[in-house]
Amino acid sequence: MSKHTESLISMQQQPRVSPEESSPIETAVRRDLSGLKYFGTVLIASGALYGNAQAAIETCGAPDLKLSSETAVLLWKDCGTGAWSVTAASGGTKGTTKFEGRVTADQDASLVAGINLESNDVVDASDPRAIAYKLNVMAPWYDGFELKHPSGASVCFDVSTSGIPLLVGPNRTPVTTPVDLSTMAACGATDDNPATEGDPGYNAATDEGTFLWQDADTGAWHLRIAGGGSSSYDNNDGSITSDQPLASVAGYSLESNDVVDTSTQEVVDYDLIVGGVYEDGIDFSLADGASACLNTGTGDASVYVGAERVAVSSPFDVRTLGACGEAPVTPEEPQTPSVETTYQVVTPQPLDAYAELRNPGRGLEQAGKLLNDGTFNRNAAMDADAEITYIRVPWANLEPNGDNQWNWSDLDAAIDESVARGKQVGISVISWKPILDSYNFQDAVPAWYKNDPRHVRCTDVGTPAGCTYYLVSSSLDCYASDQVCTNRWTFNHDDPRFIQEQVELIEAMRARYDNPQWAEKIAYMDIRSIGSWSENHTTGISIVGRSSRWPMPAWSNMKAILDAHLEYRYIPQIVNFDNDDDYREADGPHPWDYACSEAQLGGQTIGWRTDGIEVTLWEIDQVWSWSDAAKECWKTGPVYAEAMNGSGLVSADLTEGLSRLTNWHASGWNNKYSSSYPRDAAYTAEVDQWLLDAGYRLQVSEAVIPSIAAADEAFDVEVQLTNVGNAAFYRNFYALEVRFTPTSYGEDVIVKLPGELRSVQPGEPAITFAGSGSLPAGEYRVSVGLIQDAAFGSSFPVKLAQRADSCTQESSGWWCEIGTTVVE
């Protein structure tokens, strides 16, 4: 401490004011009265904050995501694994937000893995030292990726998209990019002397002196002057002078008689009066590449620096601890490892082309119905052969007692019962049925909606204005005298309240099921709500007393239904190809064309469905003649079909029906209520032949893995994936991974290979997936697998089309061995 004692200020005469109680003076005031009194705290020009020092930026731990209101990039570290997570959230905007940037480093990344990426997202790790990302995020969702670099790597993270904030760590601290992930300072800012790092661990009540240290994580500097129990309060005036404007300055535990003058951006002049058991200080950050000189002036001649309390005489360069203006010491270059990595190209054996590959989301379906009272019926004759149980559920079951009073228990139970039998489910919500057959003896419209006193009958198409329901006849579908097929109550498709209820229903279904708890159990959701059987047509349904058909909705209302389905993130949505009798481009917007076009632009998983394999070809071909989006829709989402005949696809229609399914790139088909499948040897053989190529069939055609690698040094992995099936793989919570398993002891090491699996299309060249990793010394067996994100469960593992004896099912999924690696 300086011994220029200020006798006018003591604990008795001037009570010490905590930083929380003190008030900053916003104007520049500095008056010197005979060297004895200082008035005010001066914090101007640089915009620095008064009060407690800003805490070091906490990077470990995930922040809360505010998906409904926030557009930002969130960055945090898993300090257990050393991996960083990058999340681009688009909740604060409408439509799609583009996030672009780069991650550069002086060493290769050992891990790069995508999170929730779609076909229009890119995380380019072809250069593991310069990873470029372009993420297209639709509100209110998020995309992202994980990355990890070897210990000691210098990593710079940048968000190049203008106006996008970067929020770091669990406290969501705003940080300016580009930022160094080690220091949280601007990239290029260097810590030239490790002796400066670390809190000196002093006690202000017992250790008298001046202390300086740099936070190794954030790069911020901390200057503290401690009273150490002194009975006097001493002046400490000095300065911090940088060769560039300081990035930030903040006072620590200052009172009204302390002065920090930042009126010059490159200089901080300070006068701090310290004594007793207290301390004052300044926190500051330097600009990228800047140096700074600390001169303690009338204060202590020596400063204790860093965790080791190195004593340094003032003035000195805070980076080098040498004389101000002295050049920094150049760090030594890292040594090249003695073992050179060599690579091998392996060609895993494919699965026999005549072996069926039963996988989730493809194959035969069995028909099922959930009734209003919660009874669940299914075609048990298909139990052994089906991969998917198709569940039709009436609106009245889901919302039986009033608006937004949801009943999920029946559908939950039907889904879980199907999963227990090894089946995924397809879900179709029926809002109106034309007949009362033995399976559907209750109306699909909830009684509370049907009996609302607001309803006004439409006596003709849209007449009178504002009418809400029709009485219709559906005699075309009457098969028995006891069926009520005339004067059936049904809604007006253009009643705004009806559209509102359907959108609310779709949104409620999405909130319930489009998440990791349920998504793996549901193969798809059938886009419904409109028309007879909710199949987007009103064939055979006429207004009572009129020859007019029950009218379809205006395009704006149909679009509202489709837009609600386009918000799903994890569960594929399939749109019925039908549009009543309007199939020509001149007829106006077509729901099939619209939904598929949106999916191709926005990356959603949208496919299509036909409810009549035998009879709908001519209608489909009409739309295909002008809509490329509809024709190519199988590339963005799965195609499923259903036999028109209640007994299934009969033998006479089988060959042509299966040919159509192949041309449509169908992933599966529903043989309805057939109780005799397989029918006979010929029928079975033909279906089995179709199943060999049905759906996706992903196969590793070639892989590049290390033959010999250096211990703890980064190496590359490449896997070429091809699709020898007839449809794409549509789920976005699986990833291609390579696993290294020690032959003696130790933990498995997983290298994730980011990329869009949906882009691996049948009939197209193989796509290369690449990643990098590092291993401790030892020998390893190398396997590859298409592994599901553990957050989504493990009930439906996906098999690669590799030779059966090379693959084993484990708790994490199916793994197929492809070679060995030695690490020295």
Residue pairs with C-beta under 8 A, 6 or more apart in sequence:
1 208
1 209
1 227
1 228
1 230
1 232
1 234
1 236
1 274
1 275
1 299
1 300
2 234
2 235
2 236
2 298
2 299
2 300
3 234
4 234
4 235
4 298
5 232
5 233
5 234
6 36
6 233
6 234
6 235
6 273
8 36
8 37
9 233
9 257
9 273
10 233
11 276
14 257
16 255
16 276
16 278
17 255
17 256
18 253
19 51
19 52
19 251
19 252
19 253
19 254
20 51
22 41
22 50
22 51
22 254
22 255
22 256
23 256
24 41
24 43
24 50
24 51
25 40
25 41
25 42
25 256
26 44
27 44
28 42
28 44
28 261
28 263
29 39
29 40
29 42
30 38
30 40
30 42
30 259
30 261
31 37
31 38
31 39
32 38
37 257
38 257
38 258
38 259
38 271
38 273
39 256
39 257
40 256
40 259
41 50
41 251
41 254
41 255
41 256
41 258
41 259
41 260
42 259
42 260
42 261
42 262
42 263
43 49
43 50
43 249
43 251
43 260
43 262
44 261
44 262
44 263
45 262
45 263
45 264
45 265
46 245
46 246
46 248
46 249
46 262
46 265
48 248
48 249
48 250
48 251
48 260
48 262
49 250
49 251
50 250
50 251
50 254
51 250
51 251
51 254
52 250
52 252
52 253
53 222
53 250
53 251
53 252
53 281
53 282
53 283
54 220
54 248
54 250
54 283
56 184
56 215
56 217
56 218
56 220
57 168
57 169
57 171
57 173
57 175
57 184
57 217
57 218
58 169
58 170
58 171
58 173
59 75
59 76
59 77
59 79
59 168
59 169
59 181
59 184
59 217
60 76
60 77
60 78
60 79
60 169
60 170
61 76
61 77
61 79
61 169
61 170
62 76
62 85
62 170
63 74
63 76
63 167
63 169
63 170
63 171
63 172
64 172
65 74
65 87
65 89
65 142
66 89
66 91
67 89
67 91
67 140
67 141
67 142
68 91
68 140
69 91
69 92
70 89
70 91
70 92
71 89
71 90
71 91
71 92
71 93
71 97
71 139
71 164
72 88
72 89
72 92
72 164
72 165
72 166
72 167
73 86
73 87
73 88
73 89
73 99
73 101
73 159
73 164
73 165
73 166
73 167
74 86
74 87
74 89
74 166
74 167
74 168
74 172
75 84
75 85
75 86
75 87
75 157
75 166
75 167
75 168
75 169
75 175
76 84
76 85
76 168
76 169
76 170
77 83
77 84
77 85
77 169
77 181
78 84
78 85
81 148
82 148
82 151
83 111
83 146
83 147
83 148
84 146
84 147
84 148
84 157
84 181
85 115
85 144
85 145
85 146
86 133
86 144
86 145
86 146
86 147
86 157
87 115
87 142
87 143
87 144
88 97
88 99
88 135
88 137
88 142
88 143
88 144
89 137
89 141
89 142
90 96
90 97
90 137
90 138
90 139
90 140
90 141
90 142
91 139
91 140
91 141
91 142
92 139
93 139
94 139
95 138
95 139
96 136
96 137
96 138
96 139
96 602
97 136
97 137
97 139
97 164
98 134
98 135
98 136
98 137
98 161
99 133
99 134
99 135
99 136
99 137
99 143
99 159
99 161
99 164
100 132
100 133
100 134
100 135
100 159
100 160
100 161
101 132
101 133
101 157
101 158
101 159
101 160
101 161
101 177
102 130
102 131
102 132
102 133
102 158
102 160
103 109
103 130
103 131
103 133
103 147
103 155
103 156
103 157
103 158
104 129
104 130
104 131
104 155
104 156
104 158
105 129
105 149
105 153
105 154
105 155
105 156
106 129
106 153
106 154
107 129
107 149
107 150
107 152
107 153
107 154
107 714
108 128
108 129
108 149
108 150
108 714
108 716
108 772
109 125
109 128
109 129
109 131
109 147
109 148
109 149
109 714
109 772
110 148
110 149
110 150
110 714
110 772
110 773
110 774
111 146
111 147
111 148
111 751
111 752
111 771
111 772
111 773
112 123
112 125
112 128
112 131
112 145
112 146
112 147
112 752
112 754
112 771
112 772
113 145
113 146
113 147
113 735
113 752
113 754
113 771
114 121
114 123
114 143
114 144
114 145
114 735
114 754
114 755
115 143
115 144
115 145
115 146
116 141
116 142
116 143
116 144
116 569
116 732
116 733
117 123
117 135
117 143
117 145
117 732
117 754
117 755
117 756
118 136
118 143
118 603
118 604
118 732
118 756
118 758
119 603
119 636
119 756
119 758
119 759
120 136
120 602
120 603
121 134
121 135
121 136
121 143
121 603
121 756
122 132
122 133
122 134
122 135
123 131
123 132
123 133
123 135
123 145
123 754
124 131
124 132
124 133
125 131
125 754
125 770
125 771
125 772
126 770
128 714
128 716
128 772
131 147
133 145
135 143
135 144
136 143
136 602
136 603
137 143
138 602
138 603
138 604
141 569
145 754
146 752
149 155
150 712
150 713
150 714
150 774
152 334
154 180
154 182
155 180
155 181
155 182
156 178
156 179
156 180
156 181
156 187
156 188
157 166
157 177
157 178
157 179
157 181
158 177
158 178
158 179
158 187
159 166
159 177
165 174
166 174
166 175
166 176
166 177
166 179
167 173
167 174
167 175
168 174
168 175
168 179
168 184
175 184
176 186
178 186
178 187
179 185
179 186
179 187
180 186
180 187
180 188
180 189
180 219
182 216
182 217
183 189
183 191
183 215
183 216
183 217
183 218
183 219
184 217
184 218
184 219
184 220
185 218
185 219
185 220
185 247
185 285
185 286
185 288
186 247
186 287
186 288
187 288
188 288
188 289
189 219
189 286
189 287
189 288
189 289
189 290
190 289
190 319
190 328
191 197
191 214
191 216
191 219
191 319
192 319
192 320
192 328
192 329
192 331
193 319
193 320
193 321
193 328
193 329
194 306
195 305
195 306
195 308
195 310
195 321
196 212
196 213
196 214
196 305
196 306
196 318
196 319
196 321
197 213
197 214
197 215
197 216
197 306
197 307
198 213
198 216
198 306
198 307
198 308
199 213
199 222
199 307
200 211
200 213
200 304
200 305
200 306
200 307
200 309
201 307
202 209
202 211
202 224
202 226
202 304
202 309
203 226
204 224
204 226
204 227
204 228
204 277
204 278
204 279
205 227
205 228
205 229
205 277
206 228
206 229
207 226
207 228
208 226
208 227
208 228
208 229
208 230
209 225
209 226
209 228
209 300
209 302
209 303
209 304
210 223
210 224
210 225
210 226
210 236
210 296
210 299
210 300
210 302
210 303
210 304
211 222
211 223
211 224
211 225
211 226
211 303
211 304
211 305
211 309
212 221
212 222
212 223
212 224
212 294
212 303
212 304
212 305
212 306
212 318
213 221
213 222
213 305
213 306
213 307
214 220
214 221
214 222
214 306
214 318
215 221
215 222
218 285
219 285
219 286
220 248
220 283
220 284
220 285
221 283
221 284
221 285
221 286
221 292
221 318
222 252
222 281
222 283
223 240
223 281
223 282
223 283
223 284
223 294
224 252
224 279
224 280
224 281
225 236
225 272
225 274
225 279
225 280
225 281
225 299
225 300
226 274
226 278
226 279
227 233
227 274
227 275
227 276
227 277
227 278
227 279
228 277
229 276
229 277
230 275
230 276
231 275
231 276
232 275
233 273
233 274
233 275
233 276
234 273
234 274
234 275
235 271
235 272
235 273
235 298
235 299
236 270
236 271
236 272
236 273
236 274
236 280
236 296
236 297
236 298
236 299
236 300
237 269
237 270
237 271
237 272
237 297
237 298
237 299
238 269
238 270
238 294
238 295
238 296
238 297
238 298
238 299
238 314
239 267
239 268
239 269
239 270
239 294
239 295
239 297
240 246
240 267
240 268
240 270
240 282
240 284
240 292
240 293
240 294
240 295
240 318
241 266
241 267
241 268
241 292
241 293
241 295
242 266
242 267
242 286
242 287
242 290
242 291
242 292
242 293
243 266
243 290
243 291
243 292
244 266
244 286
244 287
244 289
244 290
245 265
245 266
245 287
246 262
246 265
246 266
246 268
246 284
246 285
246 286
246 287
246 290
246 292
247 284
247 285
247 286
247 287
248 283
248 284
248 285
249 260
249 262
249 268
249 282
249 283
249 284
250 282
250 283
250 284
251 258
251 260
251 280
251 281
251 282
251 283
252 279
252 280
252 281
252 282
252 283
253 278
253 279
253 280
253 281
254 260
254 272
254 280
255 273
255 280
257 273
258 270
258 271
258 272
258 273
258 280
259 269
259 270
259 271
259 272
260 268
260 269
260 270
260 272
260 282
261 268
261 269
261 270
262 268
268 282
268 284
270 282
272 280
272 281
273 280
274 280
284 292
286 292
291 317
291 318
291 319
291 320
291 328
292 317
292 318
292 319
293 315
293 316
293 317
293 318
293 324
293 325
294 303
294 314
294 315
294 316
294 318
295 314
295 315
296 303
296 314
296 315
297 314
299 314
300 314
301 313
301 314
302 311
302 312
302 313
302 314
303 311
303 312
303 314
303 316
304 310
304 311
304 312
305 311
305 312
305 321
310 321
312 321
315 323
315 324
316 322
316 323
316 324
317 323
317 324
317 325
317 326
319 328
320 326
320 327
320 328
320 329
337 710
337 713
338 710
339 708
339 709
339 710
339 711
339 713
339 824
340 708
340 710
341 706
341 708
341 709
341 710
341 713
341 715
342 706
342 707
342 708
343 704
343 705
343 706
343 707
343 716
344 704
344 705
344 706
344 707
344 819
345 702
345 703
345 704
346 702
346 703
346 704
346 705
346 818
346 819
347 701
347 702
347 703
348 700
348 701
348 703
348 784
348 802
348 803
348 806
348 816
348 818
349 802
349 803
349 806
350 699
350 701
350 724
350 801
350 802
350 803
351 357
351 699
351 800
351 801
351 802
351 803
351 804
352 803
353 692
353 724
354 692
355 692
355 804
356 688
356 691
356 692
357 697
357 725
357 799
357 801
358 387
358 799
359 387
359 695
359 696
359 798
359 799
360 387
360 424
360 520
360 523
360 731
360 796
360 798
361 387
361 388
361 424
361 523
361 524
361 638
361 667
361 668
361 695
361 696
361 730
361 731
362 387
362 638
362 667
362 668
362 694
362 695
362 696
362 725
362 727
363 386
363 387
363 388
363 667
363 668
363 691
363 694
363 695
364 382
364 385
364 386
364 387
364 388
364 668
364 669
364 670
364 671
364 687
364 691
365 382
365 386
365 387
365 388
365 389
365 390
365 426
365 640
365 642
365 668
365 669
365 670
365 671
366 378
366 379
366 380
366 381
366 382
366 383
366 385
366 386
366 388
366 389
366 390
366 423
366 670
366 671
367 378
367 379
367 382
367 390
367 670
367 671
367 672
367 673
368 376
368 377
368 378
368 379
368 389
368 390
368 391
368 392
368 414
368 418
368 425
369 376
369 377
369 378
369 391
369 392
369 393
369 439
369 440
370 376
370 391
370 392
370 393
370 394
370 397
370 410
370 411
370 414
371 377
371 394
371 397
371 439
371 440
371 441
371 442
372 394
372 396
372 397
372 400
372 442
372 443
372 444
373 442
374 397
374 409
374 410
374 413
376 391
376 410
376 413
376 414
376 417
377 439
378 389
378 418
379 671
379 672
379 673
379 674
379 675
381 674
381 675
381 676
381 677
382 671
382 674
382 677
383 421
385 677
385 678
386 423
387 423
387 424
387 668
388 423
388 424
388 425
388 426
388 523
388 668
389 418
389 421
389 423
389 424
389 425
389 426
390 425
390 426
390 428
390 642
390 670
391 411
391 414
391 415
391 418
391 425
391 426
391 427
391 428
392 428
392 430
393 410
393 411
393 414
393 427
393 428
393 429
393 430
394 429
394 430
394 431
394 433
394 440
394 442
394 443
394 444
395 429
395 430
395 431
395 444
395 445
395 446
395 505
396 442
396 443
396 444
396 445
396 446
396 447
397 407
397 410
397 411
398 406
398 407
398 408
398 411
398 429
398 505
398 508
398 509
399 405
399 406
399 407
399 446
399 505
400 407
400 446
400 447
400 448
401 407
401 448
402 448
403 448
403 449
403 501
403 504
404 504
404 508
406 508
406 512
408 512
411 427
414 425
415 425
415 518
415 521
415 522
416 521
418 424
418 425
418 521
419 425
419 521
419 795
424 520
424 521
424 522
424 523
424 796
425 521
425 522
425 523
426 522
426 523
426 524
426 525
426 526
426 640
427 509
427 513
427 522
427 524
427 525
427 526
428 525
428 526
428 528
428 534
429 505
429 509
429 526
429 528
429 529
429 534
430 444
430 528
430 533
430 534
431 444
431 445
431 491
431 502
431 528
431 529
431 530
431 534
432 444
432 445
432 490
432 491
432 531
432 532
432 533
432 534
433 440
433 443
433 444
433 532
433 533
434 474
434 476
434 477
434 485
434 488
434 532
434 533
434 540
434 541
435 474
435 477
435 478
435 479
435 483
435 485
436 483
436 484
436 485
437 479
437 483
443 450
443 489
444 534
445 489
445 490
445 491
449 491
449 501
450 469
450 489
454 468
454 497
455 468
455 469
456 464
456 466
456 467
456 468
456 469
457 467
457 469
457 470
457 471
458 464
458 467
458 468
458 469
458 470
458 492
458 543
459 467
459 543
459 545
459 546
460 543
460 546
460 548
461 543
461 546
461 548
461 551
462 492
462 494
462 551
467 492
467 495
468 491
468 492
468 495
468 497
468 498
469 489
469 490
469 491
469 492
469 495
470 489
470 490
470 491
470 492
470 543
470 544
470 550
471 487
471 488
471 489
471 490
471 543
471 544
472 487
472 488
472 490
472 541
472 542
472 543
472 544
472 550
473 485
473 486
473 487
473 488
473 541
473 542
473 544
474 485
474 486
474 488
474 532
474 540
474 541
475 485
475 486
475 540
476 539
476 540
476 541
477 485
477 540
478 485
486 544
487 544
490 541
490 550
491 498
492 498
493 499
493 530
493 531
493 551
493 552
493 553
493 554
493 557
494 551
494 553
494 554
494 557
499 553
499 557
499 560
499 561
502 529
502 561
502 564
503 560
503 561
503 564
505 529
506 529
506 561
506 564
506 565
507 564
507 567
509 525
510 564
510 567
510 568
512 518
513 519
513 522
513 525
513 571
514 568
514 569
514 570
514 571
515 570
516 570
516 733
516 789
516 791
516 792
516 793
517 793
519 570
519 571
519 733
519 792
520 731
520 733
520 788
520 792
520 793
520 795
520 796
521 793
521 795
521 796
522 571
523 572
523 638
523 668
524 571
524 572
524 573
524 574
524 607
524 637
524 638
524 640
525 565
525 568
525 571
525 572
525 573
525 574
526 574
526 576
526 609
527 561
527 562
527 565
527 573
527 574
527 575
527 576
527 595
528 534
528 535
528 576
529 561
530 536
530 552
530 553
530 558
530 561
531 537
531 538
531 541
531 550
531 552
531 578
531 580
532 538
532 539
532 540
532 541
532 550
533 611
535 576
535 578
535 611
536 552
536 576
536 578
536 579
536 580
536 591
537 552
537 578
537 579
537 580
537 581
538 549
538 550
538 551
538 552
538 580
539 549
539 580
541 549
541 550
542 548
542 549
542 550
543 549
543 550
549 580
552 558
552 579
552 580
555 588
555 589
558 589
558 591
559 589
559 591
559 594
562 575
562 591
562 594
562 595
562 598
565 573
565 575
565 595
565 606
566 573
566 595
566 598
566 599
566 602
566 604
566 606
568 604
568 605
569 732
570 731
570 732
570 733
570 792
571 605
572 605
572 606
572 607
572 637
572 638
572 730
572 731
573 595
573 604
573 605
573 606
573 607
573 637
574 606
574 607
574 608
574 609
574 637
574 638
574 639
574 640
575 591
575 592
575 595
575 596
575 606
575 607
575 608
575 609
576 591
576 592
576 608
576 609
576 610
576 611
577 592
577 608
577 609
577 610
577 616
577 619
577 620
577 623
577 630
578 610
578 611
578 616
578 619
579 587
579 590
579 591
579 592
582 588
582 590
583 590
583 619
583 622
583 623
584 622
584 626
585 626
585 627
590 623
590 627
590 630
592 608
592 623
592 627
592 630
592 633
593 623
593 627
593 629
593 630
595 606
595 633
596 606
596 608
596 627
596 629
596 630
596 632
596 633
596 636
597 629
598 604
598 606
599 605
599 606
599 633
599 636
599 637
600 629
600 632
600 633
600 635
600 636
604 636
604 637
605 636
605 637
605 730
605 731
605 732
605 758
606 633
606 636
606 637
607 633
607 634
607 636
607 637
607 638
607 639
607 640
607 667
607 730
608 630
608 633
608 634
608 637
608 639
609 639
609 640
609 641
609 642
610 616
610 620
610 641
610 642
610 664
611 641
611 642
611 644
612 642
612 643
612 644
613 641
613 642
613 643
613 644
613 649
613 653
613 657
613 660
613 661
613 669
614 643
614 644
614 645
614 649
614 653
614 656
614 657
615 644
616 644
617 660
620 664
623 630
624 630
624 631
633 639
634 664
634 665
634 666
634 727
634 728
635 728
635 758
635 761
636 758
637 730
638 667
638 668
638 695
638 727
638 730
639 664
639 665
639 666
639 667
639 727
640 666
640 667
640 668
640 669
640 670
641 660
641 661
641 664
641 666
641 668
641 669
641 670
642 669
642 670
642 672
643 649
643 653
643 657
643 669
643 670
643 671
643 672
643 674
645 653
645 672
646 672
646 673
647 672
647 673
647 674
647 675
648 671
648 672
648 673
648 674
648 677
649 657
649 669
649 671
649 674
651 679
651 680
651 682
651 683
654 683
654 686
654 687
655 686
657 669
658 686
658 687
658 690
661 669
661 690
661 694
662 690
662 693
662 726
665 726
665 727
665 762
666 694
666 726
666 727
667 694
667 695
667 696
667 727
667 730
668 694
668 695
671 677
677 683
677 687
678 684
678 687
693 724
693 725
693 726
694 725
694 726
694 727
695 725
695 726
695 727
696 723
696 725
696 727
696 728
696 729
696 730
696 762
697 723
697 724
697 725
697 726
697 762
697 801
698 721
698 722
698 723
698 725
698 729
698 757
698 760
698 786
698 798
698 800
698 801
699 721
699 722
699 723
699 724
699 800
699 801
699 802
700 719
700 720
700 721
700 722
700 784
700 800
700 802
700 816
700 818
701 720
701 721
701 722
701 766
702 719
702 720
702 766
703 717
703 718
703 719
703 720
703 738
703 784
703 818
703 819
704 716
704 717
704 718
704 719
705 717
705 738
705 782
705 818
705 819
705 821
706 715
706 717
706 821
706 823
707 821
707 822
708 821
708 822
708 823
708 824
709 715
709 775
709 821
709 822
709 823
709 824
710 823
710 824
711 775
711 776
711 777
711 823
711 824
712 774
712 775
712 776
713 774
714 772
714 773
714 774
715 772
715 773
715 774
715 775
716 770
716 771
716 772
717 738
717 751
717 753
717 770
717 771
717 772
717 773
718 768
718 769
718 770
719 736
719 738
719 753
719 768
719 769
719 770
719 784
720 766
720 767
720 768
720 769
721 736
721 757
721 760
721 766
721 767
721 768
721 769
722 760
722 765
722 766
722 767
723 729
723 760
723 761
723 762
723 763
723 764
724 762
724 801
725 762
725 801
726 762
727 762
728 758
728 760
728 761
728 762
729 757
729 758
729 760
729 786
729 798
730 758
731 757
732 757
732 758
733 788
733 789
733 791
733 792
734 757
734 786
734 787
734 788
734 789
734 798
735 752
735 753
735 754
735 757
735 786
735 787
735 789
736 752
736 753
736 755
736 757
736 769
736 784
736 785
736 786
736 787
737 750
737 751
737 752
737 753
737 784
737 785
737 786
737 787
738 750
738 751
738 753
738 771
738 773
738 782
738 783
738 784
739 748
739 749
739 750
739 751
739 782
739 783
739 784
739 785
739 815
740 748
740 749
740 750
740 751
740 773
740 775
740 780
740 781
740 782
740 821
741 748
741 780
741 781
741 782
741 783
742 748
742 778
742 779
742 780
743 778
743 779
743 780
743 781
743 820
744 778
744 779
746 776
746 778
749 773
749 775
749 780
750 773
751 771
751 772
751 773
752 771
753 769
753 770
753 771
754 769
754 771
755 767
755 769
757 786
759 767
760 766
760 767
775 821
775 823
776 823
777 823
777 824
778 823
779 820
779 821
779 822
779 823
780 820
780 821
780 822
780 823
781 817
781 819
781 820
782 817
782 818
782 819
782 820
782 821
783 815
783 816
783 817
783 818
784 800
784 815
784 816
784 818
785 800
785 812
785 813
785 814
785 815
785 816
786 798
786 799
786 800
786 813
786 814
787 812
787 813
788 794
788 796
788 797
788 798
788 813
790 812
794 811
794 812
794 813
797 809
797 813
797 814
798 813
798 814
799 807
799 814
800 807
800 814
800 816
802 816
803 816
806 816
806 817
806 818
807 814
807 815
807 816
807 817
808 814
808 815
